[in-house]
Amino acid sequence: MKRLPSILTLLALSLLAVPAPAATFGNGGPSTTNNDDSCDVAVLPAATLLLPFFQVDTEVPATGRTTLFTITNVTNLDRIARVTLWTDYGFPVISFNIFLTGYDVQAINLFDIIARGIIAPDGGTGTVIEDRGEFSDVNRSLDLSRCDRLPGQLDDSYINRMQSAFLEGRVNPIGTLPGCANVGGEHDFATGYATIDVVGNCGFLQPNETGYWTTDLRYDNVLTGDYQQVDSQQNYAQANPLVHIRAIPEGGTPASRTTGAENRTNFERTFYANYSTDTRSDARQPLPSTFGARWIQGGPLEFETFYKVWREVPTGTGATCASYGDNVMPAVDVVVFDENENFVARADNEPLPLGLAGTALLAIEDDSLPQMTNGALSGWTYFNLDSDAEDEEATQNWVVVSMRSQGRYSVDFDATAFGNGCSAPSGVSKATQQGGTTIGPAPNTNP
């Protein structure tokens, strides 16, 4: 018997005959899906890694508080990674290069660098290597003229400069490097953050110098990394991936990317926008401004919750010494919820007491945060860390939740971002201000 085509078959054939509509994207955001053309930050091989917060006890060798991080080259070709250590006010104190052969891994202990002036290993991190892996290949595109022996031991003047910067917030002049008495806050432990960028040579330029963006920077998404923060005296340790920030589009040099639309990023702002000469020439993904972060405090397990917060500072290339004091900034909104939907926030139009610089460690019981008074033991915190609710662009931020228990258990994990670096700014919430915005995920559209 002759069978008639089923309705589903006819429907499928009719759909095949109709051309699919072209994908459309919002203005100012990603325009393609090529090369992960997205503002969403994920743990993927990247061109820049961010260590949002570090602390180092420079007085207690081996058993004190320290931060370690690891850089991995996930490709077969040699790479150069330039590490910059910044104060909490966003002042770049020192930069150094790490030469990585194909599939190489380099671990760095910041106690070794800040307290001892040794960039591991003792023999340096240059191209003088005894063994190369079977699948590790030479990268002919790199300028290795100054990479033969990268410094293992730093001079005492640089050690003193680092310690005074990260502990006392001042730097002493060294040669042509000027001094400044206003580059950071005063801390019991050396405090700051670090960036790691893929570069093409072993020069000495830093991200606040114009030449960094016109000669040194590269756009290859080839690095992964993680950190460990250890305090042997208090018997805890935490670990987490570094923040992986991709270059989009990928590849090329600053010179090769000056022409051709295919070499231009679609982002209206980028991670290094305050430093790159063209506000988007670094092509790095921007970071979000709003987050949800879990907290647990007290109880029979003696929980403690801290937040490790990184913030984009306004100073950039050409900043003067006096301007670094402006990098302690307000935040638009912080609201603390318990598990029964009760919340506390600042009073309507009251200035938020939270004044944070480029990096900080906040306890959930810190007076700068709104405090629950009902005895709640757990909940979550809403952070809108944009520094200005009135402008058209949110500043970039990152939040890590750090929990401890009983002096022997601890964990770090990234807070949940409520949007990405391309999301429109979110104003003061209804919890804080009558007629404010509703707390929730950012709209799934780019401005």
C-alpha positions in Angstrom: 0.0 0.0 0.0 1.3 3.4 -0.9 2.0 5.5 2.2 1.6 9.2 2.4 4.4 11.2 3.9 3.9 11.9 7.6 3.1 15.4 8.8 6.5 15.5 10.6 8.4 14.6 7.4 6.7 17.3 5.4 7.4 19.8 8.2 11.0 18.9 8.2 11.3 19.2 4.5 9.6 22.6 4.6 12.0 23.9 7.2 15.0 22.7 5.1 13.7 24.8 2.2 13.7 28.0 4.2 17.0 29.7 4.7 18.0 30.2 8.3 18.0 33.8 9.5 21.4 35.4 10.1 22.5 35.7 13.7 22.3 39.2 15.1 24.1 40.7 18.1 23.7 43.8 20.1 25.8 46.9 19.3 28.9 47.2 21.3 29.2 43.6 22.1 30.5 40.5 20.4 29.5 40.4 16.7 30.4 36.8 15.9 30.9 33.5 17.7 34.3 33.1 16.2 37.2 32.4 18.6 34.8 32.4 21.6 33.9 36.1 20.8 32.3 36.6 24.2 32.5 38.8 27.3 31.9 35.7 29.5 35.0 35.0 31.5 35.7 31.2 31.9 38.6 29.0 32.9 40.0 28.7 29.4 43.5 29.2 28.0 44.1 32.9 28.2 46.4 35.8 27.2 46.2 37.4 30.7 45.9 35.8 34.1 44.9 37.8 37.2 45.8 36.9 40.8 43.1 39.1 42.5 44.7 39.2 46.0 47.9 38.1 47.7 49.4 38.3 51.2 52.9 37.4 52.3 54.3 37.3 55.8 57.8 38.6 55.2 58.9 38.1 58.8 58.3 34.4 59.3 60.2 32.2 56.9 58.7 28.9 55.7 55.9 28.7 58.3 54.2 32.1 57.8 51.5 33.3 55.5 52.3 33.2 51.8 50.8 33.1 48.3 52.0 30.8 45.5 50.9 30.7 41.9 51.6 28.6 38.9 51.7 29.4 35.2 51.3 26.7 32.6 52.0 27.0 28.9 49.4 24.7 27.2 50.9 24.8 23.7 54.0 23.1 22.1 55.7 26.5 21.4 57.9 28.6 23.7 56.1 31.5 25.4 57.1 34.5 27.5 54.9 35.6 30.4 55.5 38.9 32.1 54.4 39.0 35.7 53.6 42.4 37.4 53.1 42.8 41.1 50.8 45.7 42.0 50.1 47.4 45.3 46.5 47.5 46.6 46.3 51.0 45.2 47.2 49.8 41.7 50.9 50.9 41.6 53.1 48.5 39.5 56.1 47.8 41.8 58.0 45.2 39.8 57.7 43.3 36.6 59.7 40.2 35.6 59.6 37.7 32.8 59.1 33.9 32.9 60.3 32.0 29.8 58.2 28.9 29.3 59.1 26.1 26.9 56.3 24.2 25.2 54.0 22.5 27.8 56.1 24.0 30.6 54.9 24.8 34.1 56.5 27.4 36.4 55.6 27.8 40.1 56.3 31.1 42.0 56.3 31.6 45.7 55.7 35.3 46.5 57.6 34.9 49.8 60.7 34.0 47.9 60.3 37.2 45.7 59.2 39.8 48.3 61.1 38.6 51.4 64.2 37.0 49.7 64.3 38.6 46.3 64.6 35.3 44.5 62.5 34.6 41.4 62.4 30.8 41.4 64.3 28.9 40.5 67.6 30.3 42.0 69.2 30.0 38.6 66.6 32.2 36.9 63.8 31.5 34.5 65.5 32.1 31.2 66.4 30.2 28.1 69.4 28.4 29.6 67.7 25.0 30.0 69.3 21.6 30.1 66.4 19.5 28.9 63.5 20.1 26.5 60.5 17.9 26.2 60.1 15.7 23.1 57.1 17.7 21.9 58.3 21.2 23.0 59.2 23.3 19.9 61.1 26.6 19.5 58.9 29.6 18.8 60.7 31.6 16.1 58.4 34.6 16.6 59.8 35.5 20.0 62.6 38.1 20.6 64.9 36.2 22.9 67.8 38.7 22.9 67.4 39.4 26.6 66.1 36.0 27.7 69.3 34.0 28.1 69.3 34.4 31.9 66.4 36.0 33.6 67.2 37.2 37.1 67.1 34.6 39.9 68.4 36.9 42.6 67.3 40.6 42.9 69.4 43.4 44.3 68.7 44.5 47.9 67.4 47.8 46.6 64.6 46.1 44.8 63.8 43.9 47.8 63.5 47.0 50.0 61.4 48.7 47.4 59.0 45.8 47.2 58.7 45.4 51.0 58.1 49.1 51.6 55.5 49.2 48.8 53.5 46.2 49.9 53.7 46.8 53.6 53.9 50.6 54.0 52.5 52.0 50.8 55.6 53.8 49.7 58.4 53.2 47.2 62.0 54.4 47.4 63.7 55.9 44.4 66.1 53.6 42.5 68.2 55.1 39.8 65.8 56.6 37.3 62.8 55.1 39.1 61.2 57.9 41.2 60.0 57.4 44.7 56.4 57.9 45.9 54.9 57.9 49.4 51.3 57.2 48.4 51.2 54.0 46.4 49.3 51.7 48.9 47.9 51.2 52.3 49.7 50.1 55.4 49.4 46.3 56.1 50.7 43.7 58.6 51.4 41.4 55.6 52.6 42.3 52.2 49.4 42.9 50.2 48.7 43.4 46.5 47.6 41.6 43.3 49.4 40.3 40.2 48.8 40.2 36.5 50.5 37.8 34.0 50.5 38.7 30.3 51.7 36.9 27.2 54.5 39.1 25.7 56.9 38.8 22.8 60.2 39.7 24.4 62.0 39.8 27.8 62.0 43.6 28.1 61.4 45.6 31.3 58.4 47.7 30.4 55.3 47.6 32.7 51.6 48.0 31.8 51.6 51.7 32.8 54.1 52.5 30.1 53.1 53.2 26.5 55.6 50.9 24.9 54.1 47.9 26.6 51.1 48.2 24.3 52.9 49.2 21.1 55.8 46.6 21.2 55.6 44.0 24.0 52.1 42.6 24.3 50.9 39.5 22.5 47.4 38.1 21.9 47.8 34.3 22.2 45.4 32.5 24.5 47.9 29.9 25.7 48.3 30.3 29.5 46.5 28.7 32.4 47.2 29.1 36.1 46.1 28.7 39.7 47.1 30.0 43.1 47.5 28.6 46.6 47.4 30.7 49.8 48.9 29.0 52.8 49.1 30.0 56.5 50.9 27.3 58.4 50.6 29.1 61.7 46.8 29.2 61.5 46.7 25.8 59.9 44.8 26.5 56.7 45.3 26.7 52.9 43.2 27.7 50.0 43.5 27.3 46.2 41.6 28.4 43.2 42.2 29.0 39.4 43.5 32.4 38.5 41.1 34.7 36.6 41.6 33.7 32.9 41.1 36.7 30.6 41.2 35.9 26.9 42.4 38.1 24.0 39.6 38.4 21.4 40.3 38.2 18.5 43.4 36.1 19.1 46.9 36.3 17.6 49.3 38.8 16.1 51.4 41.6 17.4 50.5 45.2 18.2 51.9 46.3 14.8 50.0 43.6 12.8 46.7 44.4 14.5 46.6 48.1 13.6 45.0 47.4 10.2 42.1 45.1 9.2 38.7 44.9 10.8 39.4 41.2 11.6 42.1 42.3 14.0 40.0 44.6 16.0 38.2 43.7 19.2 34.4 44.3 19.3 34.5 45.2 23.0 33.6 48.8 23.9 35.9 48.4 26.9 38.7 46.0 27.8 40.5 44.8 30.9 43.4 47.1 30.4 41.4 50.0 29.0 43.0 52.5 31.5 46.5 51.6 30.4 46.5 50.8 26.7 47.0 53.8 24.4 44.0 52.8 22.2 41.4 52.1 24.9 40.8 48.7 23.3 44.2 47.8 21.9 44.8 45.2 24.6 41.8 43.2 23.3 41.3 41.5 26.7 37.8 40.6 28.0 36.4 43.1 30.5 35.3 41.8 33.9 31.9 42.2 35.6 30.8 44.5 38.4 27.9 42.6 40.1 28.2 39.4 42.1 26.5 37.0 44.5 28.7 35.6 47.2 27.8 32.9 49.8 28.6 33.4 53.5 28.5 31.2 56.6 29.6 32.5 59.9 29.8 30.9 63.4 27.8 27.8 64.4 29.1 24.5 65.8 31.6 24.2 62.9 33.1 27.7 63.7 32.8 28.9 60.1 34.5 32.1 59.0 33.8 33.8 55.6 36.1 36.3 53.9 35.9 38.0 50.5 39.0 38.6 48.4 38.0 41.5 46.2 39.8 42.9 43.2 38.7 46.3 41.7 39.7 48.3 38.6 41.5 51.5 39.7 41.1 54.7 37.7 44.8 55.5 37.4 46.5 54.4 34.3 49.4 55.3 31.9 50.9 58.6 33.0 49.4 58.6 36.5 51.1 60.9 39.0 52.2 59.9 42.5 49.5 62.0 44.1 46.7 60.3 42.1 47.2 56.9 43.7 45.4 58.0 46.8 42.2 58.3 44.8 42.2 54.6 44.2 40.3 53.9 47.4 36.8 54.0 46.0 33.2 53.7 47.1 30.9 51.0 45.8 27.4 51.4 44.4 25.7 48.8 46.6 26.2 45.9 49.0 23.3 44.0 50.4 23.6 41.0 52.9 20.8 38.4 52.9 20.2 35.5 55.3 18.7 32.2 54.3 15.2 33.4 55.2 15.3 36.3 52.7 15.9 38.9 55.4 18.4 41.5 54.3 20.4 44.5 55.6 21.7 47.4 53.5 22.7 50.9 54.0 20.0 53.5 54.6 18.5 55.4 51.7 21.1 57.8 50.2 23.5 57.1 53.1 27.1 57.0 51.7 28.3 53.5 51.6 31.1 53.0 54.2 32.8 50.4 52.0 35.9 52.1 50.6 38.1 49.6 48.9 41.2 50.0 46.8 42.4 47.7 44.0 42.5 44.7 46.2 41.3 43.9 49.7 40.4 41.1 52.2 37.0 41.6 53.7 35.5 39.6 56.6 31.8 39.1 56.6 31.8 40.6 60.1 33.7 43.7 58.9 32.1 47.0 59.9 32.3 48.2 56.3 29.7 45.6 55.3 26.0 45.8 56.4 25.6 43.5 59.5 22.7 41.1 60.2 21.4 41.6 63.8 19.0 38.6 64.0 21.7 35.9 64.7 21.6 34.4 61.3 24.5 32.0 60.6 24.4 31.9 56.8 23.2 33.6 53.6 24.6 35.4 50.7 25.9 38.9 49.8 25.0 41.0 46.8 27.9 43.1 45.6 27.6 45.9 43.1 31.2 47.1 43.1 30.8 49.7 40.3 32.4 52.8 41.8 29.9 55.3 40.3 26.2 54.7 39.8 25.8 57.9 37.6 28.2 57.2 34.7 27.5 55.0 31.7 30.1 52.3 32.2 30.6 50.0 35.2 34.1 49.5 36.6 35.5 46.0 36.6 35.8 43.8 39.6 36.3 40.2 40.8 35.2 38.5 44.1 36.5 35.3 45.6 34.7 33.6 48.5 37.1 32.3 51.1 35.8 30.1 53.9 37.5 28.5 56.9 36.4 26.1 59.7 37.9 24.9 62.9 41.4 25.9 62.0 41.8 22.9 59.6 39.3 23.2 56.8 39.3 26.0 54.2 38.3 26.6 50.6 38.3 29.4 48.0 35.9 29.7 45.1 34.8 32.5 42.7 31.6 34.4 43.5 28.8 34.1 41.0 28.9 37.0 38.4 25.5 38.4 37.7 26.5 39.7 34.4 29.7 40.1 32.3 32.0 42.9 31.4 29.7 44.0 28.5 26.6 44.2 30.7 25.1 47.6 31.3 25.7 49.2 34.7 23.2 48.3 37.4 22.0 51.1 39.7 21.4 51.2 43.5 19.0 48.4 44.5 15.5 48.5 45.9 17.0 47.1 49.1 19.0 50.2 49.6 17.1 53.0 47.9 13.4 53.4 47.3 12.6 53.2 43.6 15.9 51.4 43.0 16.7 48.5 40.7 15.7 44.9 41.3 18.6 42.6 42.3 19.0 39.8 39.8 21.0 38.7 36.8 21.9 41.3 34.1 19.7 41.3 31.0 20.9 38.8 28.4 21.7 41.6 26.0 24.7 43.8 25.5 24.3 47.6 25.6 
